[in-house]
Amino acid sequence: MLQSYDERNADIVYWVDGVLRHRDEPGLSPFDSVVQGGDAVWEGLRLYQGSIFGLAEHLDRLRRSATALNFAGIPGDDDIVAAVRETLRANGMTDGVHIRLTLTRGVKVTSGMDPRLNRAGPTLIVLAEHKAPVYDTSGLSLATTSVRRPGPDVLDPKIHHANLLNSILAKIEATVAGADDALMLDGRGFVAETNATHLFRVQGGALATPSTAACPEGITRQTVLELAAAAGIPAVVRDISLTEMYTADEVFCTGTMGEIAGVTTIDGRAIGSGRPGPVTARIAELYQSHARANGVAVL
């Protein structure tokens, strides 16, 4: 699966520390920490009719991640929202938009890993694109990769960092295998997530999702758990083996960029009927209605 390009994004502008630039105009220093070592945190937001769903939760996670990495001078939520608002208005965007927030440690005085070389505060980047949910709703194929998700003994997944080589390597393997995305295991061999989304298993009408021992605490994932509880759909968080995924009635993945998408094949095995199932469809409908009705107005 390759995302399609939206021609409306040909002339978008993006924000870097108070300056809006055309997408073709460079605006990031080669001394910035994200260039030097992937030293940054990020969030993905989705705009629904002028409102962003889960805005407070996303900004909370951004702040927690930056605090864990000992960033100095983390901008306040009001400043970040103001930058998002200005970027959206400059692009004339109101709906069907994905926003990527990146906060780097900032610019260094000279190349090097040591954070003491950072003499300027964090760099805030706001990139907004016209982008509908990216996954094919007819069903995704996954391939299990050799690349594992690290646990907190290697790199705590609760830090939503911008060093995504682990995911990129897994995605390369999945692409070579002819799959849409990668299914990644943790260091013990249990299912963690895909290279880009969280996973849910459906069995007998009940949901199960892996713990966040080796993957981020997904905001869409948490919303699905809350919506399931409100709708009377049983849901548990536990270790899940790969065999359990193969033998599930349904499997679906969750994430801000793709919302809810059914998985119909894992490692060449058809999941359930081989089509997105009724529980997946119900969760998708509940999520989309909830997200559109419960956003924070930014425009």
Beta strands, then each sheet from edge to edge (+ up, - down):
strand 1: 13-16
strand 2: 19-22
strand 3: 40-48
strand 4: 51-52
strand 5: 97-104
strand 6: 123-130
strand 7: 140-144
strand 8: 181-185
strand 9: 191-194
strand 10: 198-203
strand 11: 206-209
strand 12: 235-237
strand 13: 250-255
strand 14: 259-266
strand 15: 269-270
strand 16: 296-297
sheet 1: 2+ 1- 6+ 5- 3+ 4- 16+
sheet 2: 9+ 8- 7- 14- 13+ 10- 11+ 12+
sheet 3: 9+ 8- 7- 14- 15+
end
